[in-house]
Amino acid sequence: MTEVTRWWWIRHAPVTSTNGRIYGQGDPPADADNPTTAGALARALPADAVLVTSQLQRTHQTANAIREGGLVMPEPVVEHDLAEQHLGDWQGRMREEVIAELGDHNFWVAPARQTPPNGESFATMTERVSAVIDRLTQTFLGRDIIAVTHGGTIRAALRHALDLDPEAALAFRIDNWSITRVDHYGPTDSHPDGSWAVSGVNIHAPGY
């Protein structure tokens, strides 16, 4: 029987305190005081799941809100390599100011292979995220994994599952509080590394 490992990716609650400044791997708090949305997620997500977060407080605040909404979850497995893209010297600067310097980019602050000064490109970020996904899929084979992380991290997970060019992965819309479901099947004799299926992207739980 093929083992199925189900990843339930949740983007953290909105960050409202930065006044349009880029925060990347900065650590501003989230506004997770939304019992209606947290409760809807608590009802939509599976019980008896592994909980995974990054080290950044906005993911912990969001996970705690979902827990308060009624979903019993264990303490999180904290993975630093599931943090948002490190945007280097752009962090703390106004988003519009940086975009004006770089030229307009449709999907993200900068093209996927452009590295901010003292930061990392989105393409590089996808490599660290992919390594964590493969390791945790092996560790928790056949389980549900609720991963409360970041917009860039979830785009990186979709890039990994679908073997996309990093630039194409930036086109996915990932809202705060949304669910993105990605399942891993296998391994099997014909697919020793298993295979991936995307069940839904940017899903809003009923009752938001």
VOPAGU-2260 file (C-alpha; in pm, 1 decimal, decimal comma):
REM VOPAGU-2260
SITE   aa  ch    i         X         Y         Z
SITE  MET   A    0       0,0       0,0       0,0
SITE  THR   A    1     137,3     342,6     -97,1
SITE  GLU   A    2     206,0     571,4     196,8
SITE  VAL   A    3      55,5     920,2     163,0
SITE  THR   A    4     203,9    1209,8     359,9
SITE  ARG   A    5     -28,9    1510,1     358,0
SITE  TRP   A    6     117,4    1859,9     393,2
SITE  TRP   A    7    -127,9    2128,9     503,3
SITE  TRP   A    8      55,5    2456,8     444,3
SITE  ILE   A    9     -86,0    2762,7     624,7
SITE  ARG   A   10      37,0    3115,5     564,8
SITE  HIS   A   11      62,1    3310,2     888,9
SITE  ALA   A   12    -184,0    3581,2     997,2
SITE  PRO   A   13    -131,0    3931,3     854,9
SITE  VAL   A   14     151,5    4155,1     971,8
SITE  THR   A   15       4,5    4503,9    1011,1
SITE  SER   A   16     270,3    4693,8    1206,6
SITE  THR   A   17     540,0    4752,1     944,9
SITE  ASN   A   18     368,9    5035,3     753,2
SITE  GLY   A   19     465,7    4898,1     413,9
SITE  ARG   A   20     824,9    4814,0     503,5
SITE  ILE   A   21     981,0    4490,6     380,6
SITE  TYR   A   22    1029,7    4246,1     666,3
SITE  GLY   A   23    1141,7    3916,7     507,5
SITE  GLN   A   24    1319,7    3732,1     787,3
SITE  GLY   A   25    1258,2    4017,7    1028,5
SITE  ASP   A   26    1038,9    3923,9    1322,5
SITE  PRO   A   27     741,3    4160,6    1353,7
SITE  PRO   A   28     430,3    4023,2    1526,3
SITE  ALA   A   29     123,4    3905,6    1339,2
SITE  ASP   A   30    -227,8    4028,0    1401,8
SITE  ALA   A   31    -366,0    3684,2    1484,9
SITE  ASP   A   32    -667,3    3809,7    1681,4
SITE  ASN   A   33    -927,9    3669,7    1444,5
SITE  PRO   A   34   -1131,9    3401,0    1623,9
SITE  THR   A   35   -1367,4    3348,1    1328,3
SITE  THR   A   36   -1088,9    3267,6    1083,1
SITE  ALA   A   37    -883,3    3072,2    1336,2
SITE  GLY   A   38   -1190,7    2867,3    1425,6
SITE  ALA   A   39   -1264,7    2795,7    1060,0
SITE  LEU   A   40    -910,2    2669,6    1013,1
SITE  ALA   A   41    -934,2    2460,9    1329,9
SITE  ARG   A   42   -1237,9    2285,9    1183,4
SITE  ALA   A   43   -1080,7    2238,8     839,3
SITE  LEU   A   44    -746,5    2096,8     951,1
SITE  PRO   A   45    -687,3    1735,1    1056,9
SITE  ALA   A   46    -659,7    1615,7    1413,2
SITE  ASP   A   47    -355,8    1412,5    1521,7
SITE  ALA   A   48    -121,5    1602,3    1289,2
SITE  VAL   A   49     240,7    1700,6    1329,0
SITE  LEU   A   50     282,9    2077,2    1369,1
SITE  VAL   A   51     575,3    2250,3    1197,6
SITE  THR   A   52     661,8    2621,5    1210,4
SITE  SER   A   53     954,5    2846,8    1137,5
SITE  GLN   A   54    1134,0    3022,9    1422,1
SITE  LEU   A   55     961,2    3355,4    1350,1
SITE  GLN   A   56     696,4    3465,0    1598,5
SITE  ARG   A   57     422,6    3525,8    1342,9
SITE  THR   A   58     404,2    3152,6    1269,8
SITE  HIS   A   59     381,0    3064,3    1639,7
SITE  GLN   A   60     112,8    3327,7    1698,1
SITE  THR   A   61     -91,7    3190,6    1409,2
SITE  ALA   A   62     -54,7    2830,6    1527,1
SITE  ASN   A   63    -159,8    2934,2    1878,3
SITE  ALA   A   64    -467,5    3110,7    1739,2
SITE  ILE   A   65    -568,8    2793,1    1552,2
SITE  ARG   A   66    -515,5    2594,8    1872,4
SITE  GLU   A   67    -735,4    2840,8    2060,9
SITE  GLY   A   68    -991,6    2796,8    1783,1
SITE  GLY   A   69   -1035,7    2437,3    1892,2
SITE  LEU   A   70    -775,6    2220,5    1715,7
SITE  VAL   A   71    -560,1    2010,1    1946,0
SITE  MET   A   72    -201,3    2030,4    1820,1
SITE  PRO   A   73     132,9    1927,6    1970,6
SITE  GLU   A   74     420,8    2162,8    2033,1
SITE  PRO   A   75     576,6    2259,9    1699,2
SITE  VAL   A   76     877,7    2117,3    1527,3
SITE  VAL   A   77    1066,3    2443,1    1466,1
SITE  GLU   A   78    1254,9    2454,4    1135,9
SITE  HIS   A   79    1468,8    2762,8    1070,9
SITE  ASP   A   80    1502,8    2666,5     704,6
SITE  LEU   A   81    1127,5    2711,1     657,5
SITE  ALA   A   82    1159,1    3083,3     732,2
SITE  GLU   A   83    1072,0    3348,1     475,7
SITE  GLN   A   84    1324,0    3459,8     212,0
SITE  HIS   A   85    1606,0    3663,0     366,8
SITE  LEU   A   86    1583,1    3996,3     188,4
SITE  GLY   A   87    1908,0    4131,7     329,5
SITE  ASP   A   88    1957,0    4507,3     317,5
SITE  TRP   A   89    1608,7    4555,7     174,2
SITE  GLN   A   90    1454,4    4453,3     507,1
SITE  GLY   A   91    1326,9    4759,9     690,6
SITE  ARG   A   92    1302,0    4967,8     372,3
SITE  MET   A   93     975,9    5076,1     211,3
SITE  ARG   A   94     858,3    4820,6     -44,7
SITE  GLU   A   95     771,5    5086,0    -303,7
SITE  GLU   A   96    1116,8    5242,7    -271,1
SITE  VAL   A   97    1297,2    4913,9    -338,7
SITE  ILE   A   98    1068,7    4822,6    -629,1
SITE  ALA   A   99    1124,6    5167,5    -782,5
SITE  GLU   A  100    1500,9    5112,0    -770,2
SITE  LEU   A  101    1481,3    4764,7    -920,6
SITE  GLY   A  102    1208,5    4825,8   -1176,9
SITE  ASP   A  103     860,1    4677,7   -1161,6
SITE  HIS   A  104     828,8    4305,0   -1093,5
SITE  ASN   A  105     489,9    4141,8   -1120,9
SITE  PHE   A  106     497,9    3869,6    -858,4
SITE  TRP   A  107     752,0    3949,5    -587,8
SITE  VAL   A  108     991,9    4220,9    -479,3
SITE  ALA   A  109    1254,1    4101,2    -727,4
SITE  PRO   A  110    1307,9    3828,3    -989,0
SITE  ALA   A  111    1360,8    3480,8    -849,1
SITE  ARG   A  112    1734,0    3467,5    -916,8
SITE  GLN   A  113    1820,5    3818,4    -798,3
SITE  THR   A  114    2005,5    3823,4    -465,7
SITE  PRO   A  115    1945,0    4120,1    -233,3
SITE  PRO   A  116    2261,7    4268,2     -78,7
SITE  ASN   A  117    2349,9    4048,2     221,4
SITE  GLY   A  118    2045,3    3829,8     155,7
SITE  GLU   A  119    1940,1    3533,3     -57,4
SITE  SER   A  120    1752,1    3491,5    -382,6
SITE  PHE   A  121    1416,3    3316,9    -395,4
SITE  ALA   A  122    1581,2    3044,6    -605,2
SITE  THR   A  123    1835,3    2980,5    -329,3
SITE  MET   A  124    1561,0    2983,8     -68,5
SITE  THR   A  125    1376,2    2706,5    -251,6
SITE  GLU   A  126    1677,5    2477,4    -208,6
SITE  ARG   A  127    1676,3    2501,7     171,9
SITE  VAL   A  128    1297,2    2463,6     187,6
SITE  SER   A  129    1307,0    2156,9     -39,1
SITE  ALA   A  130    1566,2    1986,8     181,8
SITE  VAL   A  131    1344,2    2028,8     488,9
SITE  ILE   A  132    1036,5    1901,4     305,1
SITE  ASP   A  133    1215,5    1585,4     190,3
SITE  ARG   A  134    1357,0    1520,1     538,4
SITE  LEU   A  135    1027,7    1570,3     722,9
SITE  THR   A  136     835,2    1367,9     465,4
SITE  GLN   A  137    1067,4    1077,4     544,2
SITE  THR   A  138    1047,9    1135,2     919,1
SITE  PHE   A  139     667,7    1157,6     930,8
SITE  LEU   A  140     584,9     920,8     645,2
SITE  GLY   A  141     210,2     860,2     618,7
SITE  ARG   A  142     116,7    1142,6     860,4
SITE  ASP   A  143     -61,1    1475,4     829,4
SITE  ILE   A  144     177,7    1768,5     865,2
SITE  ILE   A  145      39,3    2115,3     941,2
SITE  ALA   A  146     310,9    2363,3     839,8
SITE  VAL   A  147     240,4    2719,4     953,5
SITE  THR   A  148     493,5    2920,8     757,8
SITE  HIS   A  149     523,9    3206,5     507,1
SITE  GLY   A  150     412,7    3306,5     158,9
SITE  GLY   A  151     757,2    3256,2       8,6
SITE  THR   A  152     800,1    2922,4     185,1
SITE  ILE   A  153     471,4    2792,7      47,7
SITE  ARG   A  154     562,3    2906,5    -304,1
SITE  ALA   A  155     892,1    2721,0    -259,9
SITE  ALA   A  156     700,1    2407,6    -155,3
SITE  LEU   A  157     486,3    2429,4    -469,9
SITE  ARG   A  158     796,5    2478,3    -680,7
SITE  HIS   A  159     943,8    2162,5    -522,9
SITE  ALA   A  160     629,9    1954,0    -572,9
SITE  LEU   A  161     573,4    2059,2    -933,3
SITE  ASP   A  162     940,8    2088,5   -1037,0
SITE  LEU   A  163     879,5    2444,2   -1154,3
SITE  ASP   A  164    1121,1    2711,8   -1258,9
SITE  PRO   A  165    1158,5    2933,8    -949,6
SITE  GLU   A  166    1027,0    3236,1   -1139,8
SITE  ALA   A  167     705,6    3049,4   -1224,0
SITE  ALA   A  168     652,7    2958,5    -858,1
SITE  LEU   A  169     638,2    3327,1    -765,8
SITE  ALA   A  170     312,7    3355,7    -963,7
SITE  PHE   A  171     111,2    3166,8    -700,7
SITE  ARG   A  172    -115,5    3381,9    -485,2
SITE  ILE   A  173     -88,2    3281,0    -120,3
SITE  ASP   A  174    -313,7    3476,6     116,9
SITE  ASN   A  175    -270,7    3510,4     491,5
SITE  TRP   A  176    -455,6    3233,1     679,8
SITE  SER   A  177    -495,9    3028,7     357,1
SITE  ILE   A  178    -445,8    2653,2     317,4
SITE  THR   A  179    -231,9    2498,4      44,3
SITE  ARG   A  180    -248,8    2118,1      30,2
SITE  VAL   A  181      35,9    1913,1    -114,5
SITE  ASP   A  182      49,6    1532,8     -82,2
SITE  HIS   A  183     345,4    1299,3    -118,3
SITE  TYR   A  184     284,7     944,1    -245,9
SITE  GLY   A  185     535,2     669,0    -206,8
SITE  PRO   A  186     799,2     558,7    -231,3
SITE  THR   A  187     716,9     278,6    -474,1
SITE  ASP   A  188     926,8      44,5    -687,6
SITE  SER   A  189     872,5     261,8    -994,3
SITE  HIS   A  190     913,1     591,9    -804,0
SITE  PRO   A  191    1172,8     534,7    -530,4
SITE  ASP   A  192    1159,9     902,6    -431,9
SITE  GLY   A  193     782,3     905,1    -439,5
SITE  SER   A  194     567,6    1157,0    -626,1
SITE  TRP   A  195     377,1    1473,6    -541,5
SITE  ALA   A  196      20,3    1587,5    -599,9
SITE  VAL   A  197    -118,6    1935,3    -534,9
SITE  SER   A  198    -476,5    1917,4    -407,0
SITE  GLY   A  199    -541,0    2287,6    -365,9
SITE  VAL   A  200    -371,2    2627,1    -346,9
SITE  ASN   A  201    -475,9    2934,1    -146,1
SITE  ILE   A  202    -788,6    2767,8      -6,7
SITE  HIS   A  203   -1004,7    2967,3     236,2
SITE  ALA   A  204   -1162,4    2745,8     499,5
SITE  PRO   A  205   -1546,0    2755,4     507,6
SITE  GLY   A  206   -1662,8    3014,6     758,3
SITE  TYR   A  207   -1373,2    3259,6     716,3
